Amino acid sequence: MVKAIANRLRGVIEKCIDTTQSAFVPRRLISDYVLLAYEILHTLKQKRMGRKGFMAVKLNMSKAYDRVE
């Protein structure tokens, strides 16, 4: 019964979930965001030289997600 409800709601749920959410969403990969972060850091390292300054901010998201310790 749960599977039938999930299948019927699949189209609605996919529209409700933001495009930036990647974990546990069909056809979206967490690794895409790992690669994006790597590319951003690589670009920041290359742009470090010069007059314009660049900055990156790292946010602590540990409270936003459940975890097992």
N, CA, C and O atoms as a Tripos MOL2 file, in Angstrom:
@<TRIPOS>MOLECULE
protein
  276   275    69     0     0
PROTEIN
NO_CHARGES

@<TRIPOS>ATOM
      1 N           0.8220   -1.1850    0.0000 N.3       1 MET1
      2 CA          0.0000    0.0000    0.0000 C.3       1 MET1
      3 C           0.8760    1.2630    0.0000 C.2       1 MET1
      4 O           0.5790    2.2360   -0.6930 O.2       1 MET1
      5 N           1.9460    1.2300    0.7800 N.am      2 VAL2
      6 CA          2.8400    2.3830    0.8430 C.3       2 VAL2
      7 C           3.4830    2.6380   -0.5090 C.2       2 VAL2
      8 O           3.6210    3.7870   -0.9310 O.2       2 VAL2
      9 N           3.8740    1.5760   -1.1810 N.am      3 LYS3
     10 CA          4.5090    1.7180   -2.4920 C.3       3 LYS3
     11 C           3.5340    2.3200   -3.5010 C.2       3 LYS3
     12 O           3.9320    3.1470   -4.3210 O.2       3 LYS3
     13 N           2.2750    1.9220   -3.4520 N.am      4 ALA4
     14 CA          1.2670    2.4700   -4.3620 C.3       4 ALA4
     15 C           1.0720    3.9630   -4.1250 C.2       4 ALA4
     16 O           0.9480    4.7370   -5.0740 O.2       4 ALA4
     17 N           1.0450    4.3630   -2.8640 N.am      5 ILE5
     18 CA          0.8950    5.7910   -2.5440 C.3       5 ILE5
     19 C           2.1290    6.5650   -3.0140 C.2       5 ILE5
     20 O           2.0070    7.6470   -3.5880 O.2       5 ILE5
     21 N           3.3110    6.0070   -2.7680 N.am      6 ALA6
     22 CA          4.5480    6.6710   -3.1900 C.3       6 ALA6
     23 C           4.5990    6.8290   -4.7060 C.2       6 ALA6
     24 O           5.0230    7.8720   -5.2040 O.2       6 ALA6
     25 N           4.1760    5.8140   -5.4370 N.am      7 ASN7
     26 CA          4.1680    5.8990   -6.9020 C.3       7 ASN7
     27 C           3.1950    6.9570   -7.3920 C.2       7 ASN7
     28 O           3.4760    7.6480   -8.3710 O.2       7 ASN7
     29 N           2.0620    7.0920   -6.7290 N.am      8 ARG8
     30 CA          1.0780    8.0930   -7.1630 C.3       8 ARG8
     31 C           1.5360    9.5060   -6.8360 C.2       8 ARG8
     32 O           1.1990   10.4490   -7.5510 O.2       8 ARG8
     33 N           2.2980    9.6570   -5.7670 N.am      9 LEU9
     34 CA          2.7590   10.9860   -5.3550 C.3       9 LEU9
     35 C           4.1060   11.3740   -5.9610 C.2       9 LEU9
     36 O           4.5650   12.5000   -5.7680 O.2       9 LEU9
     37 N           4.7350   10.4720   -6.6780 N.am     10 ARG10
     38 CA          6.0820   10.7190   -7.2050 C.3      10 ARG10
     39 C           6.1630   12.0130   -8.0160 C.2      10 ARG10
     40 O           7.0840   12.8040   -7.8120 O.2      10 ARG10
     41 N           5.2390   12.2390   -8.9110 N.am     11 GLY11
     42 CA          5.2660   13.4500   -9.7360 C.3      11 GLY11
     43 C           5.1050   14.7140   -8.9220 C.2      11 GLY11
     44 O           5.7460   15.7270   -9.2050 O.2      11 GLY11
     45 N           4.2590   14.6630   -7.9180 N.am     12 VAL12
     46 CA          4.0270   15.8310   -7.0650 C.3      12 VAL12
     47 C           5.2460   16.1030   -6.1910 C.2      12 VAL12
     48 O           5.6610   17.2500   -6.0280 O.2      12 VAL12
     49 N           5.8100   15.0490   -5.6360 N.am     13 ILE13
     50 CA          6.9580   15.2050   -4.7440 C.3      13 ILE13
     51 C           8.1520   15.7810   -5.4970 C.2      13 ILE13
     52 O           8.8570   16.6380   -4.9630 O.2      13 ILE13
     53 N           8.3900   15.3350   -6.7070 N.am     14 GLU14
     54 CA          9.5290   15.8440   -7.4810 C.3      14 GLU14
     55 C           9.3880   17.3310   -7.7670 C.2      14 GLU14
     56 O          10.3930   18.0330   -7.8710 O.2      14 GLU14
     57 N           8.1660   17.8220   -7.8940 N.am     15 LYS15
     58 CA          7.9550   19.2560   -8.1130 C.3      15 LYS15
     59 C           8.1380   20.0550   -6.8280 C.2      15 LYS15
     60 O           8.4830   21.2360   -6.8840 O.2      15 LYS15
     61 N           7.9160   19.4400   -5.6860 N.am     16 CYS16
     62 CA          8.0280   20.1280   -4.3960 C.3      16 CYS16
     63 C           9.4650   20.2290   -3.9000 C.2      16 CYS16
     64 O           9.8000   21.1560   -3.1630 O.2      16 CYS16
     65 N          10.3060   19.3000   -4.2910 N.am     17 ILE17
     66 CA         11.6910   19.2810   -3.8190 C.3      17 ILE17
     67 C          12.5130   20.2540   -4.6540 C.2      17 ILE17
     68 O          12.4710   20.2230   -5.8830 O.2      17 ILE17
     69 N          13.2520   21.1070   -3.9800 N.am     18 ASP18
     70 CA         14.0630   22.1140   -4.6430 C.3      18 ASP18
     71 C          15.1180   21.4720   -5.5420 C.2      18 ASP18
     72 O          15.5640   20.3550   -5.2810 O.2      18 ASP18
     73 N          15.5090   22.1670   -6.5800 N.am     19 THR19
     74 CA         16.4930   21.6320   -7.5280 C.3      19 THR19
     75 C          17.8790   21.4990   -6.9060 C.2      19 THR19
     76 O          18.7120   20.7500   -7.4150 O.2      19 THR19
     77 N          18.1370   22.2160   -5.8100 N.am     20 THR20
     78 CA         19.4410   22.1080   -5.1610 C.3      20 THR20
     79 C          19.5370   20.8930   -4.2510 C.2      20 THR20
     80 O          20.6330   20.5420   -3.8130 O.2      20 THR20
     81 N          18.4330   20.2550   -3.9620 N.am     21 GLN21
     82 CA         18.4420   19.0290   -3.1510 C.3      21 GLN21
     83 C          18.9060   17.8800   -4.0280 C.2      21 GLN21
     84 O          18.3370   17.6340   -5.0920 O.2      21 GLN21
     85 N          19.9350   17.1800   -3.5850 N.am     22 SER22
     86 CA         20.4470   16.0990   -4.4260 C.3      22 SER22
     87 C          20.4240   14.7400   -3.7470 C.2      22 SER22
     88 O          20.4080   13.7160   -4.4300 O.2      22 SER22
     89 N          20.4230   14.7040   -2.4400 N.am     23 ALA23
     90 CA         20.4630   13.4270   -1.7290 C.3      23 ALA23
     91 C          19.0880   12.7700   -1.7140 C.2      23 ALA23
     92 O          18.0770   13.4230   -1.4550 O.2      23 ALA23
     93 N          19.0650   11.4900   -1.9910 N.am     24 PHE24
     94 CA         17.8580   10.6740   -1.9200 C.3      24 PHE24
     95 C          16.7590   11.1210   -2.8830 C.2      24 PHE24
     96 O          15.5730   10.9430   -2.6050 O.2      24 PHE24
     97 N          17.1550   11.6970   -4.0090 N.am     25 VAL25
     98 CA         16.2060   12.1020   -5.0420 C.3      25 VAL25
     99 C          16.5710   11.3360   -6.3070 C.2      25 VAL25
    100 O          17.7270   11.3600   -6.7320 O.2      25 VAL25
    101 N          15.6040   10.6590   -6.9110 N.am     26 PRO26
    102 CA         15.9150    9.9040   -8.1300 C.3      26 PRO26
    103 C          16.4840   10.8070   -9.2320 C.2      26 PRO26
    104 O          16.0590   11.9510   -9.3890 O.2      26 PRO26
    105 N          17.4290   10.2870   -9.9740 N.am     27 ARG27
    106 CA         18.0740   10.9650  -11.1040 C.3      27 ARG27
    107 C          18.8920   12.1950  -10.6970 C.2      27 ARG27
    108 O          19.1990   13.0320  -11.5460 O.2      27 ARG27
    109 N          19.2500   12.3190   -9.4200 N.am     28 ARG28
    110 CA         20.1500   13.3800   -8.9720 C.3      28 ARG28
    111 C          21.2820   12.7290   -8.1840 C.2      28 ARG28
    112 O          21.0570   11.8090   -7.3980 O.2      28 ARG28
    113 N          22.4860   13.2140   -8.4010 N.am     29 LEU29
    114 CA         23.6580   12.6030   -7.7810 C.3      29 LEU29
    115 C          24.3220   13.5620   -6.7950 C.2      29 LEU29
    116 O          24.5000   14.7430   -7.0930 O.2      29 LEU29
    117 N          24.6840   13.0540   -5.6330 N.am     30 ILE30
    118 CA         25.4210   13.8580   -4.6610 C.3      30 ILE30
    119 C          26.7810   14.2320   -5.2380 C.2      30 ILE30
    120 O          27.2980   15.3160   -4.9650 O.2      30 ILE30
    121 N          27.3510   13.3500   -6.0240 N.am     31 SER31
    122 CA         28.6870   13.5930   -6.5760 C.3      31 SER31
    123 C          28.7290   14.8280   -7.4710 C.2      31 SER31
    124 O          29.7970   15.4150   -7.6430 O.2      31 SER31
    125 N          27.6060   15.2350   -8.0430 N.am     32 ASP32
    126 CA         27.5830   16.4560   -8.8520 C.3      32 ASP32
    127 C          28.0040   17.6600   -8.0170 C.2      32 ASP32
    128 O          28.7320   18.5300   -8.4960 O.2      32 ASP32
    129 N          27.5490   17.7100   -6.7750 N.am     33 TYR33
    130 CA         27.8700   18.8380   -5.9120 C.3      33 TYR33
    131 C          29.2910   18.7460   -5.3700 C.2      33 TYR33
    132 O          29.9070   19.7710   -5.0790 O.2      33 TYR33
    133 N          29.8120   17.5460   -5.2310 N.am     34 VAL34
    134 CA         31.2150   17.3900   -4.8410 C.3      34 VAL34
    135 C          32.1030   17.9350   -5.9560 C.2      34 VAL34
    136 O          33.0700   18.6470   -5.6870 O.2      34 VAL34
    137 N          31.7820   17.6070   -7.1940 N.am     35 LEU35
    138 CA         32.5580   18.1170   -8.3310 C.3      35 LEU35
    139 C          32.4350   19.6320   -8.4460 C.2      35 LEU35
    140 O          33.4140   20.3080   -8.7610 O.2      35 LEU35
    141 N          31.2550   20.1660   -8.1970 N.am     36 LEU36
    142 CA         31.0520   21.6130   -8.2450 C.3      36 LEU36
    143 C          31.9060   22.3060   -7.1870 C.2      36 LEU36
    144 O          32.5360   23.3240   -7.4730 O.2      36 LEU36
    145 N          31.9350   21.7700   -5.9750 N.am     37 ALA37
    146 CA         32.7540   22.3500   -4.9070 C.3      37 ALA37
    147 C          34.2330   22.3040   -5.2830 C.2      37 ALA37
    148 O          34.9650   23.2640   -5.0400 O.2      37 ALA37
    149 N          34.6730   21.2010   -5.8710 N.am     38 TYR38
    150 CA         36.0690   21.0820   -6.2960 C.3      38 TYR38
    151 C          36.3990   22.1410   -7.3540 C.2      38 TYR38
    152 O          37.4490   22.7800   -7.2860 O.2      38 TYR38
    153 N          35.5190   22.3230   -8.3150 N.am     39 GLU39
    154 CA         35.7580   23.3080   -9.3730 C.3      39 GLU39
    155 C          35.7990   24.7250   -8.8130 C.2      39 GLU39
    156 O          36.6060   25.5420   -9.2550 O.2      39 GLU39
    157 N          34.9430   25.0190   -7.8510 N.am     40 ILE40
    158 CA         34.9430   26.3540   -7.2400 C.3      40 ILE40
    159 C          36.2560   26.6040   -6.5050 C.2      40 ILE40
    160 O          36.8610   27.6660   -6.6530 O.2      40 ILE40
    161 N          36.6950   25.6250   -5.7120 N.am     41 LEU41
    162 CA         37.9620   25.7880   -4.9880 C.3      41 LEU41
    163 C          39.1430   25.9080   -5.9450 C.2      41 LEU41
    164 O          40.0600   26.6920   -5.7000 O.2      41 LEU41
    165 N          39.1300   25.1530   -7.0160 N.am     42 HIS42
    166 CA         40.1960   25.2360   -8.0190 C.3      42 HIS42
    167 C          40.2250   26.6340   -8.6370 C.2      42 HIS42
    168 O          41.2990   27.2110   -8.8130 O.2      42 HIS42
    169 N          39.0690   27.1760   -8.9630 N.am     43 THR43
    170 CA         38.9860   28.5180   -9.5440 C.3      43 THR43
    171 C          39.4750   29.5670   -8.5560 C.2      43 THR43
    172 O          40.1880   30.4950   -8.9380 O.2      43 THR43
    173 N          39.0960   29.4270   -7.2810 N.am     44 LEU44
    174 CA         39.5530   30.3830   -6.2750 C.3      44 LEU44
    175 C          41.0730   30.3520   -6.1260 C.2      44 LEU44
    176 O          41.6970   31.3990   -5.9480 O.2      44 LEU44
    177 N          41.6670   29.1780   -6.1950 N.am     45 LYS45
    178 CA         43.1260   29.0780   -6.0950 C.3      45 LYS45
    179 C          43.8000   29.7640   -7.2740 C.2      45 LYS45
    180 O          44.8290   30.4160   -7.1000 O.2      45 LYS45
    181 N          43.2370   29.6270   -8.4710 N.am     46 GLN46
    182 CA         43.8300   30.2390   -9.6550 C.3      46 GLN46
    183 C          43.6480   31.7500   -9.6460 C.2      46 GLN46
    184 O          44.5210   32.4720  -10.1290 O.2      46 GLN46
    185 N          42.5440   32.2440   -9.1140 N.am     47 LYS47
    186 CA         42.2530   33.6790   -9.1090 C.3      47 LYS47
    187 C          42.8870   34.3850   -7.9100 C.2      47 LYS47
    188 O          42.7090   35.5920   -7.7440 O.2      47 LYS47
    189 N          43.6110   33.6640   -7.0900 N.am     48 ARG48
    190 CA         44.1900   34.2290   -5.8750 C.3      48 ARG48
    191 C          45.1530   35.3630   -6.1940 C.2      48 ARG48
    192 O          45.2630   36.3100   -5.4150 O.2      48 ARG48
    193 N          45.8330   35.2910   -7.2930 N.am     49 MET49
    194 CA         46.7800   36.3280   -7.6860 C.3      49 MET49
    195 C          46.0180   37.4690   -8.3590 C.2      49 MET49
    196 O          45.0800   37.2360   -9.1210 O.2      49 MET49
    197 N          46.4230   38.6820   -8.0740 N.am     50 GLY50
    198 CA         45.7960   39.8200   -8.7250 C.3      50 GLY50
    199 C          45.2060   40.7920   -7.7190 C.2      50 GLY50
    200 O          45.3130   40.5940   -6.5090 O.2      50 GLY50
    201 N          44.5850   41.8430   -8.2300 N.am     51 ARG51
    202 CA         44.0700   42.9030   -7.3750 C.3      51 ARG51
    203 C          42.7090   42.5630   -6.7910 C.2      51 ARG51
    204 O          42.4110   42.9370   -5.6570 O.2      51 ARG51
    205 N          41.8880   41.8660   -7.5440 N.am     52 LYS52
    206 CA         40.5560   41.5360   -7.0410 C.3      52 LYS52
    207 C          40.6570   40.3890   -6.0480 C.2      52 LYS52
    208 O          41.3680   39.4110   -6.2780 O.2      52 LYS52
    209 N          39.9490   40.5220   -4.9630 N.am     53 GLY53
    210 CA         39.9590   39.4590   -3.9680 C.3      53 GLY53
    211 C          38.7380   38.5600   -4.1170 C.2      53 GLY53
    212 O          37.6750   39.0070   -4.5470 O.2      53 GLY53
    213 N          38.8950   37.3270   -3.7690 N.am     54 PHE54
    214 CA         37.8010   36.3640   -3.7810 C.3      54 PHE54
    215 C          37.6900   35.7530   -2.3950 C.2      54 PHE54
    216 O          38.6690   35.6770   -1.6530 O.2      54 PHE54
    217 N          36.5010   35.3260   -2.0630 N.am     55 MET55
    218 CA         36.2920   34.7680   -0.7460 C.3      55 MET55
    219 C          35.3400   33.5870   -0.8480 C.2      55 MET55
    220 O          34.4130   33.5920   -1.6580 O.2      55 MET55
    221 N          35.5760   32.5790   -0.0230 N.am     56 ALA56
    222 CA         34.6700   31.4350    0.0800 C.3      56 ALA56
    223 C          34.2330   31.3260    1.5340 C.2      56 ALA56
    224 O          35.0240   31.5650    2.4470 O.2      56 ALA56
    225 N          32.9870   30.9690    1.7440 N.am     57 VAL57
    226 CA         32.4460   30.8210    3.0920 C.3      57 VAL57
    227 C          32.0350   29.3730    3.2800 C.2      57 VAL57
    228 O          31.2920   28.8230    2.4680 O.2      57 VAL57
    229 N          32.5150   28.7580    4.3440 N.am     58 LYS58
    230 CA         32.1440   27.3790    4.6640 C.3      58 LYS58
    231 C          31.1470   27.4280    5.8100 C.2      58 LYS58
    232 O          31.4490   27.9370    6.8890 O.2      58 LYS58
    233 N          29.9690   26.9000    5.5700 N.am     59 LEU59
    234 CA         28.9300   26.8810    6.5900 C.3      59 LEU59
    235 C          28.8890   25.5240    7.2600 C.2      59 LEU59
    236 O          29.0800   24.5010    6.6020 O.2      59 LEU59
    237 N          28.6450   25.5000    8.5430 N.am     60 ASN60
    238 CA         28.5210   24.2490    9.2810 C.3      60 ASN60
    239 C          27.0750   23.7740    9.1750 C.2      60 ASN60
    240 O          26.1750   24.3580    9.7800 O.2      60 ASN60
    241 N          26.8630   22.7210    8.4090 N.am     61 MET61
    242 CA         25.5090   22.2120    8.1850 C.3      61 MET61
    243 C          25.2330   20.9540    8.9990 C.2      61 MET61
    244 O          24.2550   20.2560    8.7310 O.2      61 MET61
    245 N          26.0660   20.6510    9.9800 N.am     62 SER62
    246 CA         25.9080   19.3890   10.7070 C.3      62 SER62
    247 C          24.5880   19.3080   11.4570 C.2      62 SER62
    248 O          24.0440   18.2150   11.6130 O.2      62 SER62
    249 N          24.0620   20.4230   11.9210 N.am     63 LYS63
    250 CA         22.7880   20.3780   12.6340 C.3      63 LYS63
    251 C          21.6070   20.2420   11.6820 C.2      63 LYS63
    252 O          20.5060   19.9050   12.1170 O.2      63 LYS63
    253 N          21.8080   20.4930   10.4140 N.am     64 ALA64
    254 CA         20.7210   20.3930    9.4440 C.3      64 ALA64
    255 C          20.4340   18.9530    9.0530 C.2      64 ALA64
    256 O          19.3740   18.6630    8.4990 O.2      64 ALA64
    257 N          21.3610   18.0520    9.3330 N.am     65 TYR65
    258 CA         21.2100   16.6640    8.9150 C.3      65 TYR65
    259 C          21.3300   15.7320   10.1190 C.2      65 TYR65
    260 O          22.0980   15.9910   11.0460 O.2      65 TYR65
    261 N          20.5800   14.6720   10.0920 N.am     66 ASP66
    262 CA         20.7050   13.6500   11.1300 C.3      66 ASP66
    263 C          22.0190   12.9140   10.9490 C.2      66 ASP66
    264 O          22.5220   12.7890    9.8330 O.2      66 ASP66
    265 N          22.5660   12.4340   12.0410 N.am     67 ARG67
    266 CA         23.8020   11.6760   11.9470 C.3      67 ARG67
    267 C          23.8590   10.6480   13.0670 C.2      67 ARG67
    268 O          23.2200   10.7980   14.1080 O.2      67 ARG67
    269 N          24.6290    9.6200   12.8300 N.am     68 VAL68
    270 CA         24.8270    8.5640   13.8110 C.3      68 VAL68
    271 C          26.2430    8.6770   14.3390 C.2      68 VAL68
    272 O          27.1950    8.7420   13.5620 O.2      68 VAL68
    273 N          26.3870    8.7020   15.6440 N.am     69 GLU69
    274 CA         27.7250    8.8110   16.2410 C.3      69 GLU69
    275 C          28.0240    7.5920   17.0560 C.2      69 GLU69
    276 O          29.1030    7.4900   17.6410 O.2      69 GLU69
@<TRIPOS>BOND
     1     1     2 1
     2     2     3 1
     3     3     4 2
     4     3     5 am
     5     5     6 1
     6     6     7 1
     7     7     8 2
     8     7     9 am
     9     9    10 1
    10    10    11 1
    11    11    12 2
    12    11    13 am
    13    13    14 1
    14    14    15 1
    15    15    16 2
    16    15    17 am
    17    17    18 1
    18    18    19 1
    19    19    20 2
    20    19    21 am
    21    21    22 1
    22    22    23 1
    23    23    24 2
    24    23    25 am
    25    25    26 1
    26    26    27 1
    27    27    28 2
    28    27    29 am
    29    29    30 1
    30    30    31 1
    31    31    32 2
    32    31    33 am
    33    33    34 1
    34    34    35 1
    35    35    36 2
    36    35    37 am
    37    37    38 1
    38    38    39 1
    39    39    40 2
    40    39    41 am
    41    41    42 1
    42    42    43 1
    43    43    44 2
    44    43    45 am
    45    45    46 1
    46    46    47 1
    47    47    48 2
    48    47    49 am
    49    49    50 1
    50    50    51 1
    51    51    52 2
    52    51    53 am
    53    53    54 1
    54    54    55 1
    55    55    56 2
    56    55    57 am
    57    57    58 1
    58    58    59 1
    59    59    60 2
    60    59    61 am
    61    61    62 1
    62    62    63 1
    63    63    64 2
    64    63    65 am
    65    65    66 1
    66    66    67 1
    67    67    68 2
    68    67    69 am
    69    69    70 1
    70    70    71 1
    71    71    72 2
    72    71    73 am
    73    73    74 1
    74    74    75 1
    75    75    76 2
    76    75    77 am
    77    77    78 1
    78    78    79 1
    79    79    80 2
    80    79    81 am
    81    81    82 1
    82    82    83 1
    83    83    84 2
    84    83    85 am
    85    85    86 1
    86    86    87 1
    87    87    88 2
    88    87    89 am
    89    89    90 1
    90    90    91 1
    91    91    92 2
    92    91    93 am
    93    93    94 1
    94    94    95 1
    95    95    96 2
    96    95    97 am
    97    97    98 1
    98    98    99 1
    99    99   100 2
   100    99   101 am
   101   101   102 1
   102   102   103 1
   103   103   104 2
   104   103   105 am
   105   105   106 1
   106   106   107 1
   107   107   108 2
   108   107   109 am
   109   109   110 1
   110   110   111 1
   111   111   112 2
   112   111   113 am
   113   113   114 1
   114   114   115 1
   115   115   116 2
   116   115   117 am
   117   117   118 1
   118   118   119 1
   119   119   120 2
   120   119   121 am
   121   121   122 1
   122   122   123 1
   123   123   124 2
   124   123   125 am
   125   125   126 1
   126   126   127 1
   127   127   128 2
   128   127   129 am
   129   129   130 1
   130   130   131 1
   131   131   132 2
   132   131   133 am
   133   133   134 1
   134   134   135 1
   135   135   136 2
   136   135   137 am
   137   137   138 1
   138   138   139 1
   139   139   140 2
   140   139   141 am
   141   141   142 1
   142   142   143 1
   143   143   144 2
   144   143   145 am
   145   145   146 1
   146   146   147 1
   147   147   148 2
   148   147   149 am
   149   149   150 1
   150   150   151 1
   151   151   152 2
   152   151   153 am
   153   153   154 1
   154   154   155 1
   155   155   156 2
   156   155   157 am
   157   157   158 1
   158   158   159 1
   159   159   160 2
   160   159   161 am
   161   161   162 1
   162   162   163 1
   163   163   164 2
   164   163   165 am
   165   165   166 1
   166   166   167 1
   167   167   168 2
   168   167   169 am
   169   169   170 1
   170   170   171 1
   171   171   172 2
   172   171   173 am
   173   173   174 1
   174   174   175 1
   175   175   176 2
   176   175   177 am
   177   177   178 1
   178   178   179 1
   179   179   180 2
   180   179   181 am
   181   181   182 1
   182   182   183 1
   183   183   184 2
   184   183   185 am
   185   185   186 1
   186   186   187 1
   187   187   188 2
   188   187   189 am
   189   189   190 1
   190   190   191 1
   191   191   192 2
   192   191   193 am
   193   193   194 1
   194   194   195 1
   195   195   196 2
   196   195   197 am
   197   197   198 1
   198   198   199 1
   199   199   200 2
   200   199   201 am
   201   201   202 1
   202   202   203 1
   203   203   204 2
   204   203   205 am
   205   205   206 1
   206   206   207 1
   207   207   208 2
   208   207   209 am
   209   209   210 1
   210   210   211 1
   211   211   212 2
   212   211   213 am
   213   213   214 1
   214   214   215 1
   215   215   216 2
   216   215   217 am
   217   217   218 1
   218   218   219 1
   219   219   220 2
   220   219   221 am
   221   221   222 1
   222   222   223 1
   223   223   224 2
   224   223   225 am
   225   225   226 1
   226   226   227 1
   227   227   228 2
   228   227   229 am
   229   229   230 1
   230   230   231 1
   231   231   232 2
   232   231   233 am
   233   233   234 1
   234   234   235 1
   235   235   236 2
   236   235   237 am
   237   237   238 1
   238   238   239 1
   239   239   240 2
   240   239   241 am
   241   241   242 1
   242   242   243 1
   243   243   244 2
   244   243   245 am
   245   245   246 1
   246   246   247 1
   247   247   248 2
   248   247   249 am
   249   249   250 1
   250   250   251 1
   251   251   252 2
   252   251   253 am
   253   253   254 1
   254   254   255 1
   255   255   256 2
   256   255   257 am
   257   257   258 1
   258   258   259 1
   259   259   260 2
   260   259   261 am
   261   261   262 1
   262   262   263 1
   263   263   264 2
   264   263   265 am
   265   265   266 1
   266   266   267 1
   267   267   268 2
   268   267   269 am
   269   269   270 1
   270   270   271 1
   271   271   272 2
   272   271   273 am
   273   273   274 1
   274   274   275 1
   275   275   276 2
@<TRIPOS>SUBSTRUCTURE
     1 MET1         2 RESIDUE 1 A MET
     2 VAL2         6 RESIDUE 1 A VAL
     3 LYS3        10 RESIDUE 1 A LYS
     4 ALA4        14 RESIDUE 1 A ALA
     5 ILE5        18 RESIDUE 1 A ILE
     6 ALA6        22 RESIDUE 1 A ALA
     7 ASN7        26 RESIDUE 1 A ASN
     8 ARG8        30 RESIDUE 1 A ARG
     9 LEU9        34 RESIDUE 1 A LEU
    10 ARG10       38 RESIDUE 1 A ARG
    11 GLY11       42 RESIDUE 1 A GLY
    12 VAL12       46 RESIDUE 1 A VAL
    13 ILE13       50 RESIDUE 1 A ILE
    14 GLU14       54 RESIDUE 1 A GLU
    15 LYS15       58 RESIDUE 1 A LYS
    16 CYS16       62 RESIDUE 1 A CYS
    17 ILE17       66 RESIDUE 1 A ILE
    18 ASP18       70 RESIDUE 1 A ASP
    19 THR19       74 RESIDUE 1 A THR
    20 THR20       78 RESIDUE 1 A THR
    21 GLN21       82 RESIDUE 1 A GLN
    22 SER22       86 RESIDUE 1 A SER
    23 ALA23       90 RESIDUE 1 A ALA
    24 PHE24       94 RESIDUE 1 A PHE
    25 VAL25       98 RESIDUE 1 A VAL
    26 PRO26      102 RESIDUE 1 A PRO
    27 ARG27      106 RESIDUE 1 A ARG
    28 ARG28      110 RESIDUE 1 A ARG
    29 LEU29      114 RESIDUE 1 A LEU
    30 ILE30      118 RESIDUE 1 A ILE
    31 SER31      122 RESIDUE 1 A SER
    32 ASP32      126 RESIDUE 1 A ASP
    33 TYR33      130 RESIDUE 1 A TYR
    34 VAL34      134 RESIDUE 1 A VAL
    35 LEU35      138 RESIDUE 1 A LEU
    36 LEU36      142 RESIDUE 1 A LEU
    37 ALA37      146 RESIDUE 1 A ALA
    38 TYR38      150 RESIDUE 1 A TYR
    39 GLU39      154 RESIDUE 1 A GLU
    40 ILE40      158 RESIDUE 1 A ILE
    41 LEU41      162 RESIDUE 1 A LEU
    42 HIS42      166 RESIDUE 1 A HIS
    43 THR43      170 RESIDUE 1 A THR
    44 LEU44      174 RESIDUE 1 A LEU
    45 LYS45      178 RESIDUE 1 A LYS
    46 GLN46      182 RESIDUE 1 A GLN
    47 LYS47      186 RESIDUE 1 A LYS
    48 ARG48      190 RESIDUE 1 A ARG
    49 MET49      194 RESIDUE 1 A MET
    50 GLY50      198 RESIDUE 1 A GLY
    51 ARG51      202 RESIDUE 1 A ARG
    52 LYS52      206 RESIDUE 1 A LYS
    53 GLY53      210 RESIDUE 1 A GLY
    54 PHE54      214 RESIDUE 1 A PHE
    55 MET55      218 RESIDUE 1 A MET
    56 ALA56      222 RESIDUE 1 A ALA
    57 VAL57      226 RESIDUE 1 A VAL
    58 LYS58      230 RESIDUE 1 A LYS
    59 LEU59      234 RESIDUE 1 A LEU
    60 ASN60      238 RESIDUE 1 A ASN
    61 MET61      242 RESIDUE 1 A MET
    62 SER62      246 RESIDUE 1 A SER
    63 LYS63      250 RESIDUE 1 A LYS
    64 ALA64      254 RESIDUE 1 A ALA
    65 TYR65      258 RESIDUE 1 A TYR
    66 ASP66      262 RESIDUE 1 A ASP
    67 ARG67      266 RESIDUE 1 A ARG
    68 VAL68      270 RESIDUE 1 A VAL
    69 GLU69      274 RESIDUE 1 A GLU
